[in-house]
Amino acid sequence: MLFNLPKAAKRIGVKFLSVASAECFGQDISPMHFASLLKECRSVNTVRQIHQKIIASGLLSCPASLLSVSLPPLPSHSYVSPKSLGTGVVASYLSCGATSDALSVLERVTPSPAVWWNLLIREHIKEGRLDRAISVSCRMLRAGTRPDHFTLPYTLKACGELPSYHCGSTFHGLICCNGFESNVFVCNALVAMYARCGSLDDASLVFDEITWRGIDDVISWNSIVAAHVKGNNPWTALDLFSKMAMIVHEKATNDRSDIISIVNILPACASLKALPQTKEIHGYAIRNGTFPDAFVCNSLIDTYAKCRSMEDAEKIFNTMEFKDVVSWNAMVTGYSQNGDFEAAFKIFKNMRKENIPLDVITWSAVISGYAQRGCGQEALDAFRQMLIYGPEPNSITIISLLSACASLGALSQGMETHAYSLKKCLLLLDNHFGGDGDGEDLMVHNALIDMYSKCRSFKAASSIFDYIPRKERNVVTWTVMIGGYAQYGDSNDALKLFSEMISKPYAVAPNAYTISCILMACAHLAALRVGKQIHAYVTRHHQYEASMYFVANCLIDMYSKCGDVDTARNVFDSMPKRNEVSWTSMMSGYGMHGRGTEVVDIFEKMQKTGFVPDDICFLVLLYACSHSGMVDQGLDYFDSMRKDYGVVASAEHYACVIDLLARSGRLDKAWKTVQEMPMEPTAVIWVALLSACRVHSNVELAEYALNKLVDMKAENDGSYTLISNIYATARRWKDVARIRQLMKKSGIKKRPGCSWVQSKKGAASFFVGDRSHPLSPEIYALLERLIDRIKAMGYVPETDFALHDVDEEEKNNLLAEHSEKLALAYGLLTTSPGCPIRITKNLRVCGDCHSAFTYISKIVDHEIIVRDSSRFHHFKNGSCSCGNYW
């Protein structure tokens, strides 16, 4: 009952005031009564009643001094006192939060002082109603009130935060017309407004005029430095800061301005990873006495971390007398970003031990650290702890968590995260993304597309992508969708999407990551023509120069996988600088084309330039030796790996050695190598041995290798196909049938052989016995003529590769319908004379097709380039580049 008493008293008080007002309004009361009533007003309705009576009395615009009235100042702005009953009403409305009523009165008061308009504008900015603040400024001008040096900075702030360049430049004209161009307070606001609107040139012009007039202060310099930092001109920002340090110290400054100056410039050093400049600014802070400030120290820790100097960051952290949660978070985030996750987790544990409050930034940094390390399960566990003990997750937390789900391929947890973000309104459904392409909502959508793509749920990924309006998609949106298709889906969809991305309207310029994804798609499809177009696009647009390592390495890989290794070498030779990936990519390119001599040459040159070969480099080297018949050299490199380079051989290296020995006819030595391995053989070893048994038709050892794969639950359609082929070669048809039944029972389906060929009419794909193509009659007729011609030259169909228990004639017919032969016939029909015919097959090319292509290359005016699942074959003038090592 006691809890209700104040409410009752409040209601009685309001009623009494209303009754008293009603009684007074029936009489001819004095202005003193209105003033006392305005002092007592606590509700909008009461102010409206008094307002009505003041209007009726004709006292709205009368000065308080003439009426001998003392009106109370605004509670929130004690330095502002009304000068008339009208402005007193405005003050009462503002005290009650009724800005619309206050504006209505202010437009009718004569004169209406600028201070009240300023308060209205400021109130709208504070509440985030920026367009309304600009509207009030315009109504102020229409009301005949001249803006002052407070009005214009408020209005310019609203223009900048919207942002609205048009409105801002209009008010710039008003500034010039009203003589404010010499007011440094107004001019500083102009610099900040143009910077926020993205017009760095205009901001610089205003700043230059300020300095020319000699009215610049530390805020002017801070504003232009911040503008260049935000405008991605860090070197210009550093140059201005250097000039500022020499010029502004002569002017009156305070500690707060110096702190802001230092904190302003440090992000420029961070973006450049400019450690020397960061240390100079650190020294400057020590000399001017701002270094102990926690704000400066935290910014320095963050900058040192981004410059990859955690040792310096740690020194500052340890010398800080007072560490706030921002200091701890900067260390956790810094270690996480630099890949030192153990140190990050140690700091995190110390925070919990010392009862430092863990905020959303701390948890997000830890979850992000786990995700970047590939520890997706630990990231999920940390998120669960955050929900129990920590604050509410924000968008950054959700993005980090989605990255963890993507690394694990954890679709169900990713969907739960998606649902959570919807439930907590971290993901809006209003189809509005802020328009600037940098909103957190769009970032979450991009992370969802990435997660669903990496979990191979392309229907969900595409649905989210399509939901984002075309004009709102940024480069990340396009890149994660294109990258998803290129890495985990259909590369044709990636090519189609890239074409849409750069098409008008709403074209988006791809970045280096987009280029790498689309080059990967070209490599998967062996789409050389499209790859060349992308290369030309990169050459025309110079914004990729900073990422040239990255892009050039992808170009080398693309050209190599599209069968044009010589152009890959041209790209390699034209690189001004190369990293480890450049050398390894070029070696890999030559290796898959069977050009082992060139691989060894690149390997030797790499060492002469100072690069030390790693385990990946040796893997490529052994692969190349295996596919080039360089047996003794390959074995020598394998022996020298650990002895001369300190590289410990992995299962993958042993698999290359087994393959190397098997191709050279040393199956016994290969089997002995398996038995003498220092580690337990993995699936890759048994697959290599099984493949070797196919070459040597060793049924017993093949069965042993397959049983090992079954025990490890690592069998797949490829391993079953290999054993089936071995049985078929040995004419053990019952075992072939048994394997097929076993595959059917296990739910394992054999991938159908598919070949596709690039021609001037585009790509065409074919399956075994395919007759769906419009040119099928011409394809089969040409193929029949070719086979008749090469038979006359000595070609004999290798019927061992017709893996069916049928007669010889039927086997010949089956061999003639292989997908690679159909692709070749189509290529001959559609490719101009003298141009290479490029064929890609998803499986290994069969022995009979290899023999037939060797003969056909003698009678056609084309180089036939075939890429199968293992390597490249270049058929020309009756020989193949593989030298029968395939």
Long-range contacts (C-beta under 8 A, 24 or more apart in sequence): 14-42, 14-43, 14-46, 17-46, 18-46, 18-49, 21-46, 21-49, 21-50, 21-53, 24-53, 25-49, 25-53, 29-53, 31-59, 31-62, 31-64, 31-67, 31-68, 31-69, 31-85, 32-67, 32-68, 32-69, 34-59, 34-69, 34-85, 34-88, 35-64, 35-69, 35-70, 35-71, 35-85, 35-88, 38-71, 38-72, 38-85, 38-88, 38-89, 38-91, 38-92, 39-72, 41-92, 41-95, 41-96, 42-96, 43-96, 44-93, 44-96, 44-97, 44-98, 44-101, 47-89, 47-92, 47-93, 47-96, 47-98, 47-101, 48-101, 50-89, 50-92, 51-89, 51-101, 51-105, 54-85, 54-86, 54-89, 59-85, 60-84, 60-85, 60-86, 60-89, 60-105, 60-108, 60-109, 61-86, 61-109, 61-110, 61-111, 64-88, 74-119, 77-119, 80-115, 80-116, 80-119, 83-113, 84-109, 86-112, 87-112, 87-113, 87-116, 90-116, 91-116, 94-119, 94-120, 94-123, 99-123, 99-124, 103-136, 103-139, 106-143, 107-139, 107-143, 111-144, 111-145, 112-140, 112-143, 112-144, 112-145, 113-145, 114-140, 114-145, 114-146, 114-147, 114-148, 114-150, 114-151, 115-148, 115-150, 117-145, 117-147, 117-151, 118-148, 118-150, 118-151, 118-154, 121-151, 121-154, 121-155, 121-158, 122-154, 124-158, 125-154, 125-157, 125-158, 125-161, 130-158, 130-161, 130-162, 131-158, 131-162, 133-158, 134-158, 134-159, 134-162, 134-164, 134-167, 137-171, 141-174, 146-178, 147-174, 147-178, 149-180, 149-183, 149-185, 149-186, 152-180, 152-186, 152-189, 153-185, 153-186, 153-188, 153-189, 156-186, 156-189, 156-190, 156-192, 156-193, 157-189, 157-192, 157-193, 159-193, 159-197, 160-192, 160-193, 160-194, 160-195, 160-196, 160-197, 161-196, 163-196, 163-197, 163-198, 164-197, 165-194, 165-197, 165-198, 165-199, 168-193, 168-194, 168-197, 169-202, 181-209, 182-213, 182-215, 183-215, 184-210, 184-215, 184-216, 184-217, 184-219, 184-220, 187-215, 187-220, 188-217, 188-219, 188-220, 188-223, 191-220, 191-223, 191-224, 191-227, 192-223, 192-226, 192-227, 194-227, 195-223, 195-224, 195-226, 195-227, 195-230, 195-231, 198-231, 200-227, 200-228, 200-231, 200-233, 203-227, 216-248, 216-251, 217-248, 217-251, 217-252, 218-244, 218-248, 218-251, 218-253, 218-257, 218-258, 218-261, 219-257, 221-247, 221-248, 221-261, 222-257, 222-260, 222-261, 222-264, 225-261, 225-264, 225-265, 225-268, 226-264, 228-268, 229-264, 229-265, 229-267, 229-268, 229-271, 232-271, 234-267, 234-268, 234-269, 234-271, 234-272, 234-274, 235-268, 235-272, 237-265, 237-268, 238-265, 238-268, 238-269, 238-274, 238-277, 241-265, 241-268, 241-281, 245-284, 255-289, 255-290, 255-293, 258-288, 258-290, 259-290, 259-293, 259-295, 259-296, 262-290, 262-296, 262-299, 263-295, 263-296, 263-299, 266-299, 266-300, 266-302, 266-303, 267-303, 269-303, 269-307, 270-302, 270-303, 270-306, 270-307, 271-306, 273-306, 273-307, 273-308, 274-307, 275-304, 275-307, 275-308, 275-309, 278-303, 278-304, 278-307, 278-309, 279-312, 292-321, 294-320, 294-322, 294-323, 294-324, 294-326, 294-327, 297-327, 298-324, 298-326, 298-327, 298-330, 301-327, 301-330, 301-331, 301-334, 302-330, 302-333, 302-334, 304-334, 305-330, 305-331, 305-333, 305-334, 305-335, 305-337, 305-338, 306-334, 306-337, 308-338, 310-334, 310-335, 310-338, 310-340, 310-343, 325-356, 325-357, 325-358, 325-359, 325-361, 325-362, 328-356, 328-362, 329-359, 329-361, 329-362, 329-365, 332-362, 332-365, 332-366, 332-369, 333-361, 333-365, 335-369, 336-365, 336-366, 336-368, 336-369, 336-372, 339-372, 339-373, 341-369, 341-370, 341-372, 341-373, 341-375, 344-369, 345-369, 358-389, 358-390, 358-391, 359-390, 359-391, 360-390, 360-391, 360-392, 360-393, 360-394, 360-396, 360-397, 361-396, 362-390, 363-390, 363-391, 363-393, 363-397, 364-393, 364-394, 364-396, 364-397, 364-400, 367-397, 367-400, 367-401, 367-404, 368-396, 368-400, 368-403, 370-404, 371-400, 371-401, 371-403, 371-404, 371-407, 372-403, 374-407, 375-404, 376-404, 376-405, 376-407, 376-408, 376-410, 377-408, 379-403, 379-404, 380-404, 380-405, 380-408, 380-410, 380-413, 392-424, 393-420, 393-424, 393-426, 394-426, 394-440, 395-421, 395-426, 395-440, 395-441, 395-443, 395-444, 396-440, 398-426, 398-427, 398-444, 398-447, 399-443, 399-444, 399-447, 402-444, 402-447, 402-448, 402-450, 402-451, 403-447, 403-450, 403-451, 405-451, 405-455, 406-450, 406-451, 406-453, 406-454, 406-455, 407-454, 409-454, 409-455, 409-456, 410-455, 411-452, 411-455, 411-457, 414-448, 414-451, 414-452, 414-455, 417-451, 418-448, 431-467, 431-469, 433-468, 433-469, 433-472, 434-472, 435-472, 437-472, 437-473, 437-474, 438-474, 442-468, 442-472, 442-474, 442-477, 443-476, 445-477, 446-474, 446-476, 446-477, 446-480, 449-477, 449-480, 449-481, 449-484, 450-480, 450-483, 450-484, 452-484, 453-480, 453-481, 453-483, 453-484, 453-485, 453-487, 453-488, 453-489, 454-484, 454-487, 454-488, 456-488, 456-489, 458-484, 458-485, 458-488, 458-489, 470-505, 470-506, 471-505, 471-506, 473-506, 473-508, 474-508, 475-508, 475-509, 475-510, 475-511, 475-514, 478-508, 478-510, 478-514, 479-510, 479-511, 479-513, 479-514, 479-517, 482-514, 482-517, 482-518, 482-521, 483-513, 483-514, 483-517, 483-520, 485-521, 486-517, 486-518, 486-520, 486-521, 486-524, 487-517, 487-520, 491-520, 491-521, 491-522, 491-524, 491-525, 491-527, 492-521, 492-525, 494-518, 494-521, 495-521, 495-522, 495-525, 495-527, 495-530, 502-537, 509-541, 509-543, 511-547, 512-544, 512-546, 512-547, 512-550, 512-551, 515-544, 515-551, 515-554, 516-550, 516-551, 516-554, 519-551, 519-554, 519-555, 519-557, 519-558, 520-554, 520-557, 520-558, 522-558, 522-562, 523-557, 523-558, 523-560, 523-561, 523-562, 524-561, 525-756, 525-763, 525-840, 526-561, 526-562, 526-563, 526-756, 526-758, 526-838, 526-840, 526-867, 527-562, 527-758, 527-763, 528-559, 528-562, 528-563, 528-564, 528-758, 528-838, 529-758, 531-555, 531-558, 531-559, 531-562, 534-558, 535-571, 548-575, 548-576, 549-575, 549-577, 549-578, 549-579, 549-581, 549-582, 552-582, 553-579, 553-581, 553-582, 553-585, 556-582, 556-585, 556-586, 556-589, 557-585, 557-588, 557-589, 559-589, 560-585, 560-586, 560-588, 560-589, 560-590, 560-592, 560-593, 561-589, 561-592, 561-867, 562-838, 563-593, 563-836, 563-838, 563-865, 563-867, 563-872, 563-874, 565-589, 565-590, 565-593, 565-595, 565-872, 578-609, 580-611, 580-614, 580-617, 583-611, 583-617, 584-616, 584-617, 584-620, 587-617, 587-620, 587-621, 587-624, 588-620, 588-623, 590-624, 591-620, 591-621, 591-623, 591-624, 591-627, 591-628, 592-627, 592-871, 592-872, 593-871, 593-872, 593-874, 593-881, 594-624, 594-627, 594-628, 594-871, 594-872, 594-881, 594-882, 594-883, 594-885, 594-886, 595-624, 595-628, 595-881, 596-624, 596-625, 596-627, 596-628, 596-629, 596-630, 596-633, 597-628, 599-624, 599-625, 599-628, 600-624, 600-630, 600-633, 612-645, 613-645, 613-647, 614-647, 615-647, 615-648, 615-650, 615-653, 618-645, 618-647, 618-653, 619-652, 619-653, 619-656, 622-653, 622-656, 622-657, 622-660, 623-656, 625-660, 626-656, 626-659, 626-660, 626-663, 626-885, 627-663, 627-870, 627-871, 627-882, 627-885, 627-886, 628-883, 628-885, 629-663, 629-664, 629-883, 629-885, 631-660, 631-661, 631-663, 631-664, 631-666, 634-660, 635-660, 651-677, 651-679, 651-681, 651-682, 651-684, 651-685, 652-684, 654-681, 654-685, 655-684, 655-685, 655-687, 655-688, 656-688, 658-685, 658-688, 658-689, 658-692, 659-688, 659-691, 659-692, 661-692, 662-688, 662-689, 662-691, 662-692, 662-695, 662-696, 663-692, 663-695, 663-885, 665-696, 667-692, 667-693, 667-695, 667-696, 667-698, 667-701, 671-701, 681-708, 682-712, 683-709, 683-712, 683-714, 686-712, 686-714, 687-718, 687-719, 690-719, 690-722, 690-723, 691-722, 693-722, 693-726, 694-722, 694-725, 694-726, 694-729, 697-726, 697-729, 697-730, 698-726, 699-726, 699-727, 699-730, 699-732, 702-726, 715-748, 716-748, 717-743, 717-748, 717-749, 717-750, 717-751, 720-748, 720-750, 721-750, 724-803, 725-803, 728-800, 728-803, 728-804, 729-800, 733-805, 736-803, 736-805, 751-842, 751-843, 753-818, 753-819, 753-820, 753-841, 753-842, 753-843, 754-819, 754-841, 754-842, 755-819, 755-820, 755-822, 755-823, 755-839, 755-840, 755-841, 755-842, 756-823, 756-839, 756-840, 757-823, 757-824, 757-826, 757-827, 757-837, 757-838, 757-839, 757-840, 758-838, 759-826, 759-827, 759-830, 759-831, 759-837, 760-830, 760-831, 760-832, 761-830, 764-823, 764-826, 764-830, 765-823, 766-819, 766-822, 766-823, 766-826, 767-819, 768-817, 768-818, 768-819, 769-817, 770-817, 770-819, 770-822, 773-826, 775-826, 775-829, 778-829, 779-822, 779-825, 779-826, 779-829, 780-825, 782-825, 782-828, 782-829, 783-816, 783-821, 783-822, 783-824, 783-825, 784-816, 786-825, 786-856, 786-859, 787-816, 787-852, 789-859, 790-852, 790-855, 790-856, 790-858, 790-859, 793-855, 793-858, 793-859, 794-855, 795-851, 795-852, 795-855, 797-848, 797-852, 798-847, 798-848, 798-851, 799-848, 800-847, 801-846, 801-847, 801-848, 801-849, 802-848, 815-846, 815-848, 815-849, 818-846, 818-848, 818-849, 820-845, 820-846, 820-849, 820-853, 820-866, 821-849, 821-852, 824-853, 824-856, 824-864, 827-862, 827-864, 828-860, 828-862, 831-862, 833-861, 833-862, 834-861, 834-862, 835-862, 836-862, 836-863, 836-864, 836-865, 837-862, 837-863, 837-864, 837-865, 838-865, 838-867, 839-864, 839-865, 839-866, 839-867, 840-866, 840-867, 840-868, 841-866, 841-867, 841-868, 841-869, 842-869, 843-868, 843-869, 844-868, 844-869, 844-870, 844-886, 845-873, 845-886, 850-880, 850-886, 853-880, 854-878, 854-879, 854-880
